[in-house]
Amino acid sequence: ALEEAAEAWLAKRAQAAAAVETAEDAAADQPPLIARFLMASADATNGFGIDEVSAALNAVARGQEPRRLFPRFEAPVPMVWERARGMLEAVKSGRDAAAAFLEPPHTADAEEEEKAEAASVGAAARAEIKRHHAPRAEVVALWNAALAQYPALAQDELAGTTAEQTLDDALNYLEGEGAVLQSHMSAIVHLNPSWLAETVRPLADHRLREGEDFIDDLAGAMEAQGLCEEFTAVAQLELFVKNAQCSKSLLGWLLSLEHEPTGHVNVLARYDMPLDTVCELMLEHRVMFKAPARNTADGGGGGGGGRGGSAAGATV
């Protein structure tokens, strides 16, 4: 039954692919539909199990006709993409970007050097992060400078593709791996994407819902550090817990608080990121949504969305 259904579905997809091939500008306007199944599941009653389903899905992933479903699946990674990785790792750790471009991290020589370095200075020193993010314009400038410094290598490995397109492809590849994150609207490349979790942690703090004591402690710490008056912080924290409304002021206080007892760190200072940009990033990556502004005494206000700090509206 599974084999018959697979063949019937494949035949339909082949017909669709053929129609797409003959349509004008089809590649840009219509996605190729070639998968064998809309849904696949093991069914012991009808005689096929997980092994058969696994084999069928692997065949779909590797299939060449009528066209590849995943064009880059099991395809070799261009060396120039690894050069982009090396350059970005160098920026992150404060090393020379052009030198790292010439000797990317995933070559045999580089691996030997890494082993020797680990033995002499230790893995912790090698892993030290100097920069967590960089403007895309800076990344592009470093990339172009490295290509200009090694023109013969660039001509050989770009293979007719533009420098900007090659960098975009490399960034998309590295983003798929989780090595970087791109904020296209904000024009930022996050070299250490995990830093963004620090911006979300104080908003998703379950302790805010466990009682008034934690809110009082948090508000008291904010007042002690000169961020705001305690009663103002209490009112805004309670509004956030009740309605998931977070003013820009409250967000700034939460991300500026350095308080070891509650585990808060000064995110804005530690990661060298202004509050306005953090707000833009949260909106871009849909951590928060922008709510209509309201006239309030403290400049706050916001719209709802969720409960208990799991989502937040903010007037930004």
LINQUIMO-V151732 format. One record per backbone hydrogen bond with DSSP energy under -0.5 kcal/mol. CO is the residue of the C=O (numbers start at 1). NH is the residue of the N-H. If there is no record, write none. Layout:
BEGIN
CO	NH
CO	NH
END
This chain:
BEGIN
1	5
2	6
3	7
4	8
5	9
6	10
7	11
8	12
9	13
10	14
11	15
12	16
13	17
14	18
15	19
16	20
17	21
18	22
19	23
23	26
25	29
26	30
32	34
43	48
44	47
48	43
49	53
50	54
51	55
52	56
53	57
54	58
55	59
56	60
57	61
58	62
59	63
69	71
70	73
72	75
76	78
78	81
78	82
79	83
80	84
81	85
82	86
83	87
84	88
85	89
86	90
87	91
88	92
89	93
90	94
90	95
91	94
92	130
92	131
96	100
97	101
98	102
99	103
104	107
107	111
108	112
109	113
110	114
111	115
112	116
113	117
114	118
115	119
116	120
117	121
117	122
118	122
122	126
123	127
125	128
128	130
132	191
132	192
134	189
135	138
135	139
136	140
137	141
138	142
139	143
140	144
141	145
142	146
143	147
144	148
145	149
146	150
148	151
150	154
151	155
152	156
153	157
154	158
155	159
158	161
162	166
163	167
164	168
165	169
166	170
167	171
168	172
169	173
170	174
171	175
172	176
173	177
174	178
174	179
174	180
175	178
181	190
182	184
183	187
183	188
187	136
188	183
188	190
189	134
189	191
190	181
192	195
193	196
194	197
194	198
195	198
195	199
196	199
196	200
197	201
198	202
200	203
200	204
204	206
205	208
206	209
207	210
211	215
212	216
213	217
214	218
215	219
216	220
217	221
218	222
219	223
220	224
221	225
222	227
222	228
223	226
229	233
230	234
231	235
232	236
233	237
234	238
235	239
236	240
237	241
238	242
239	243
239	245
240	244
240	309
241	308
243	305
244	246
244	313
245	247
247	251
248	252
249	253
250	254
251	255
252	256
253	256
253	257
255	267
255	268
257	259
259	262
259	263
259	264
260	263
264	259
265	267
266	270
267	271
268	273
269	272
274	278
275	279
276	280
277	281
278	282
279	283
280	284
281	285
282	287
282	288
283	286
287	312
289	314
294	296
296	299
300	294
301	315
303	313
306	305
307	310
312	289
313	246
314	291
314	316
315	248
END
